[in-house]
Amino acid sequence: MNDSGPTRLVLLRFLERVQLRDLERTRRWIASEERLAAQQHRGIEARPAPPDWILEQGLNGHSPPVYVHVGDCWNKGKNSKGIDQEQARRALSEGVTACSHCRPDTALRMLD
């Protein structure tokens, strides 16, 4: 029998080249993901700390404040600004509502 096809060794060398190419591509993907993860980590570390207290404004710039929040409250509105403790106390004493989720009045020990 005169088989003129590629030998087993030739086929194995071909397979090796294919696998090495796939391995290099996988390593490039891993390196890319590692760079992305490092960038995200640096971004998280560079993020400024949340303010201690937040004053949530009404829907427009002319509306009075509607809530006082603890600085890391998940329920703060988009139209919010950081304030200091004295401003938070003043806002609560002037009738701005304390957020019912983060309870800044409890944190400030201003319960009625």
MODELLER restraints for C-alpha pairs under 7 A, 6 or more apart:
rsr = mdl.restraints
at = mdl.atoms
rsr.add(forms.Gaussian(group=physical.xy_distance, feature=features.Distance(at['CA:50:A'], at['CA:71:A']), mean=5.76, stdev=0.5))
rsr.add(forms.Gaussian(group=physical.xy_distance, feature=features.Distance(at['CA:50:A'], at['CA:72:A']), mean=6.21, stdev=0.5))
rsr.add(forms.Gaussian(group=physical.xy_distance, feature=features.Distance(at['CA:51:A'], at['CA:71:A']), mean=4.94, stdev=0.5))
rsr.add(forms.Gaussian(group=physical.xy_distance, feature=features.Distance(at['CA:51:A'], at['CA:82:A']), mean=5.21, stdev=0.5))
rsr.add(forms.Gaussian(group=physical.xy_distance, feature=features.Distance(at['CA:51:A'], at['CA:83:A']), mean=6.89, stdev=0.5))
rsr.add(forms.Gaussian(group=physical.xy_distance, feature=features.Distance(at['CA:52:A'], at['CA:70:A']), mean=6.21, stdev=0.5))
rsr.add(forms.Gaussian(group=physical.xy_distance, feature=features.Distance(at['CA:52:A'], at['CA:71:A']), mean=4.41, stdev=0.5))
rsr.add(forms.Gaussian(group=physical.xy_distance, feature=features.Distance(at['CA:52:A'], at['CA:84:A']), mean=6.62, stdev=0.5))
rsr.add(forms.Gaussian(group=physical.xy_distance, feature=features.Distance(at['CA:53:A'], at['CA:69:A']), mean=5.81, stdev=0.5))
rsr.add(forms.Gaussian(group=physical.xy_distance, feature=features.Distance(at['CA:53:A'], at['CA:70:A']), mean=4.70, stdev=0.5))
rsr.add(forms.Gaussian(group=physical.xy_distance, feature=features.Distance(at['CA:53:A'], at['CA:71:A']), mean=4.27, stdev=0.5))
rsr.add(forms.Gaussian(group=physical.xy_distance, feature=features.Distance(at['CA:53:A'], at['CA:82:A']), mean=5.79, stdev=0.5))
rsr.add(forms.Gaussian(group=physical.xy_distance, feature=features.Distance(at['CA:53:A'], at['CA:83:A']), mean=5.31, stdev=0.5))
rsr.add(forms.Gaussian(group=physical.xy_distance, feature=features.Distance(at['CA:53:A'], at['CA:84:A']), mean=6.03, stdev=0.5))
rsr.add(forms.Gaussian(group=physical.xy_distance, feature=features.Distance(at['CA:53:A'], at['CA:85:A']), mean=6.53, stdev=0.5))
rsr.add(forms.Gaussian(group=physical.xy_distance, feature=features.Distance(at['CA:53:A'], at['CA:88:A']), mean=6.44, stdev=0.5))
rsr.add(forms.Gaussian(group=physical.xy_distance, feature=features.Distance(at['CA:54:A'], at['CA:68:A']), mean=5.71, stdev=0.5))
rsr.add(forms.Gaussian(group=physical.xy_distance, feature=features.Distance(at['CA:54:A'], at['CA:69:A']), mean=4.94, stdev=0.5))
rsr.add(forms.Gaussian(group=physical.xy_distance, feature=features.Distance(at['CA:54:A'], at['CA:70:A']), mean=6.11, stdev=0.5))
rsr.add(forms.Gaussian(group=physical.xy_distance, feature=features.Distance(at['CA:54:A'], at['CA:71:A']), mean=5.40, stdev=0.5))
rsr.add(forms.Gaussian(group=physical.xy_distance, feature=features.Distance(at['CA:54:A'], at['CA:80:A']), mean=6.39, stdev=0.5))
rsr.add(forms.Gaussian(group=physical.xy_distance, feature=features.Distance(at['CA:54:A'], at['CA:81:A']), mean=5.53, stdev=0.5))
rsr.add(forms.Gaussian(group=physical.xy_distance, feature=features.Distance(at['CA:54:A'], at['CA:82:A']), mean=4.51, stdev=0.5))
rsr.add(forms.Gaussian(group=physical.xy_distance, feature=features.Distance(at['CA:54:A'], at['CA:83:A']), mean=5.51, stdev=0.5))
rsr.add(forms.Gaussian(group=physical.xy_distance, feature=features.Distance(at['CA:55:A'], at['CA:65:A']), mean=6.65, stdev=0.5))
rsr.add(forms.Gaussian(group=physical.xy_distance, feature=features.Distance(at['CA:55:A'], at['CA:67:A']), mean=6.03, stdev=0.5))
rsr.add(forms.Gaussian(group=physical.xy_distance, feature=features.Distance(at['CA:55:A'], at['CA:68:A']), mean=4.75, stdev=0.5))
rsr.add(forms.Gaussian(group=physical.xy_distance, feature=features.Distance(at['CA:55:A'], at['CA:69:A']), mean=6.40, stdev=0.5))
rsr.add(forms.Gaussian(group=physical.xy_distance, feature=features.Distance(at['CA:55:A'], at['CA:80:A']), mean=5.56, stdev=0.5))
rsr.add(forms.Gaussian(group=physical.xy_distance, feature=features.Distance(at['CA:55:A'], at['CA:81:A']), mean=5.50, stdev=0.5))
rsr.add(forms.Gaussian(group=physical.xy_distance, feature=features.Distance(at['CA:55:A'], at['CA:82:A']), mean=6.37, stdev=0.5))
rsr.add(forms.Gaussian(group=physical.xy_distance, feature=features.Distance(at['CA:55:A'], at['CA:83:A']), mean=6.53, stdev=0.5))
rsr.add(forms.Gaussian(group=physical.xy_distance, feature=features.Distance(at['CA:56:A'], at['CA:65:A']), mean=5.67, stdev=0.5))
rsr.add(forms.Gaussian(group=physical.xy_distance, feature=features.Distance(at['CA:56:A'], at['CA:66:A']), mean=5.81, stdev=0.5))
rsr.add(forms.Gaussian(group=physical.xy_distance, feature=features.Distance(at['CA:56:A'], at['CA:67:A']), mean=5.11, stdev=0.5))
rsr.add(forms.Gaussian(group=physical.xy_distance, feature=features.Distance(at['CA:56:A'], at['CA:68:A']), mean=6.19, stdev=0.5))
rsr.add(forms.Gaussian(group=physical.xy_distance, feature=features.Distance(at['CA:56:A'], at['CA:76:A']), mean=6.71, stdev=0.5))
rsr.add(forms.Gaussian(group=physical.xy_distance, feature=features.Distance(at['CA:56:A'], at['CA:77:A']), mean=6.15, stdev=0.5))
rsr.add(forms.Gaussian(group=physical.xy_distance, feature=features.Distance(at['CA:56:A'], at['CA:79:A']), mean=5.95, stdev=0.5))
rsr.add(forms.Gaussian(group=physical.xy_distance, feature=features.Distance(at['CA:56:A'], at['CA:80:A']), mean=4.18, stdev=0.5))
rsr.add(forms.Gaussian(group=physical.xy_distance, feature=features.Distance(at['CA:56:A'], at['CA:81:A']), mean=6.56, stdev=0.5))
rsr.add(forms.Gaussian(group=physical.xy_distance, feature=features.Distance(at['CA:57:A'], at['CA:63:A']), mean=6.75, stdev=0.5))
rsr.add(forms.Gaussian(group=physical.xy_distance, feature=features.Distance(at['CA:57:A'], at['CA:64:A']), mean=6.21, stdev=0.5))
rsr.add(forms.Gaussian(group=physical.xy_distance, feature=features.Distance(at['CA:57:A'], at['CA:65:A']), mean=4.13, stdev=0.5))
rsr.add(forms.Gaussian(group=physical.xy_distance, feature=features.Distance(at['CA:57:A'], at['CA:66:A']), mean=5.71, stdev=0.5))
rsr.add(forms.Gaussian(group=physical.xy_distance, feature=features.Distance(at['CA:57:A'], at['CA:79:A']), mean=5.57, stdev=0.5))
rsr.add(forms.Gaussian(group=physical.xy_distance, feature=features.Distance(at['CA:57:A'], at['CA:80:A']), mean=5.73, stdev=0.5))
rsr.add(forms.Gaussian(group=physical.xy_distance, feature=features.Distance(at['CA:58:A'], at['CA:64:A']), mean=5.81, stdev=0.5))
rsr.add(forms.Gaussian(group=physical.xy_distance, feature=features.Distance(at['CA:58:A'], at['CA:65:A']), mean=5.50, stdev=0.5))
rsr.add(forms.Gaussian(group=physical.xy_distance, feature=features.Distance(at['CA:58:A'], at['CA:66:A']), mean=5.78, stdev=0.5))
rsr.add(forms.Gaussian(group=physical.xy_distance, feature=features.Distance(at['CA:65:A'], at['CA:96:A']), mean=6.52, stdev=0.5))
rsr.add(forms.Gaussian(group=physical.xy_distance, feature=features.Distance(at['CA:66:A'], at['CA:96:A']), mean=5.83, stdev=0.5))
rsr.add(forms.Gaussian(group=physical.xy_distance, feature=features.Distance(at['CA:66:A'], at['CA:97:A']), mean=6.16, stdev=0.5))
rsr.add(forms.Gaussian(group=physical.xy_distance, feature=features.Distance(at['CA:67:A'], at['CA:96:A']), mean=5.72, stdev=0.5))
rsr.add(forms.Gaussian(group=physical.xy_distance, feature=features.Distance(at['CA:67:A'], at['CA:97:A']), mean=4.83, stdev=0.5))
rsr.add(forms.Gaussian(group=physical.xy_distance, feature=features.Distance(at['CA:67:A'], at['CA:98:A']), mean=5.52, stdev=0.5))
rsr.add(forms.Gaussian(group=physical.xy_distance, feature=features.Distance(at['CA:67:A'], at['CA:99:A']), mean=5.78, stdev=0.5))
rsr.add(forms.Gaussian(group=physical.xy_distance, feature=features.Distance(at['CA:68:A'], at['CA:88:A']), mean=6.60, stdev=0.5))
rsr.add(forms.Gaussian(group=physical.xy_distance, feature=features.Distance(at['CA:68:A'], at['CA:96:A']), mean=6.69, stdev=0.5))
rsr.add(forms.Gaussian(group=physical.xy_distance, feature=features.Distance(at['CA:68:A'], at['CA:97:A']), mean=6.30, stdev=0.5))
rsr.add(forms.Gaussian(group=physical.xy_distance, feature=features.Distance(at['CA:68:A'], at['CA:98:A']), mean=5.03, stdev=0.5))
rsr.add(forms.Gaussian(group=physical.xy_distance, feature=features.Distance(at['CA:68:A'], at['CA:99:A']), mean=5.91, stdev=0.5))
rsr.add(forms.Gaussian(group=physical.xy_distance, feature=features.Distance(at['CA:68:A'], at['CA:104:A']), mean=6.72, stdev=0.5))
rsr.add(forms.Gaussian(group=physical.xy_distance, feature=features.Distance(at['CA:69:A'], at['CA:76:A']), mean=6.73, stdev=0.5))
rsr.add(forms.Gaussian(group=physical.xy_distance, feature=features.Distance(at['CA:69:A'], at['CA:98:A']), mean=6.57, stdev=0.5))
rsr.add(forms.Gaussian(group=physical.xy_distance, feature=features.Distance(at['CA:69:A'], at['CA:99:A']), mean=5.53, stdev=0.5))
rsr.add(forms.Gaussian(group=physical.xy_distance, feature=features.Distance(at['CA:69:A'], at['CA:102:A']), mean=6.35, stdev=0.5))
rsr.add(forms.Gaussian(group=physical.xy_distance, feature=features.Distance(at['CA:69:A'], at['CA:104:A']), mean=5.58, stdev=0.5))
rsr.add(forms.Gaussian(group=physical.xy_distance, feature=features.Distance(at['CA:70:A'], at['CA:102:A']), mean=5.99, stdev=0.5))
rsr.add(forms.Gaussian(group=physical.xy_distance, feature=features.Distance(at['CA:70:A'], at['CA:104:A']), mean=5.24, stdev=0.5))
rsr.add(forms.Gaussian(group=physical.xy_distance, feature=features.Distance(at['CA:73:A'], at['CA:102:A']), mean=5.84, stdev=0.5))
rsr.add(forms.Gaussian(group=physical.xy_distance, feature=features.Distance(at['CA:92:A'], at['CA:98:A']), mean=6.72, stdev=0.5))
rsr.add(forms.Gaussian(group=physical.xy_distance, feature=features.Distance(at['CA:98:A'], at['CA:104:A']), mean=6.01, stdev=0.5))
rsr.add(forms.Gaussian(group=physical.xy_distance, feature=features.Distance(at['CA:98:A'], at['CA:105:A']), mean=6.10, stdev=0.5))
rsr.add(forms.Gaussian(group=physical.xy_distance, feature=features.Distance(at['CA:105:A'], at['CA:111:A']), mean=5.98, stdev=0.5))
